[in-house]
């Protein structure tokens, strides 16, 4: 069974963002990893140096989780079983359960990868910032509205948040901690609560 996420977005923004990092794309691994490395070297915390060294960044658990996802995506596009094995290794070492077939753009930062779950048909744009214990995945319902979320560029997902079903999260949107997002979130908006409501 195959899954096509090429036309999941309404305006193509997130799909354009992940095109360079899509499994099997020419040059996907170098583009994704270099952008990931650059993003992880830049701190969002004003109490720390803005730019960390390459080696200290590479040795972080958050970068390892991203590296293993990229490796699984690359391998899985040719040998799905190998992609699945690398996905399980990632889960065992870092606690991140990211499907190799998920389409995630460059610049990914998993601040604390433990408990991060991203499903196989999820699409995430560039420069995503993700905290621990989040779930991005399908929602199975009796209404037939099955599907998977599409996140735009520059999205922040707070700790413990859930984004479920065929929803579109716009560019630069912020999902609050422990929010459960079941409907679309506009560009530059914030969503909080259970179920999530738009507050800006």
Secondary structure, 3 states (H helix, E strand, C coil): CCCCCCCCCCCCHHHHHHHCCCCCCCCHHHHHHHHHHHHHHECCCCCCCCECCHHHHHCCHHHHHHHHHHHHHHHHHHCHHHHHHHHHHHHHHHCCEECCCCEECCCCEECCCCCCEECCCCEECCCCEECCCCEEECCCCCCCCCCCCEECCCCEECCCCEEECCCEECCCCEECCCCEECCCECCCCEEECCCCEECC
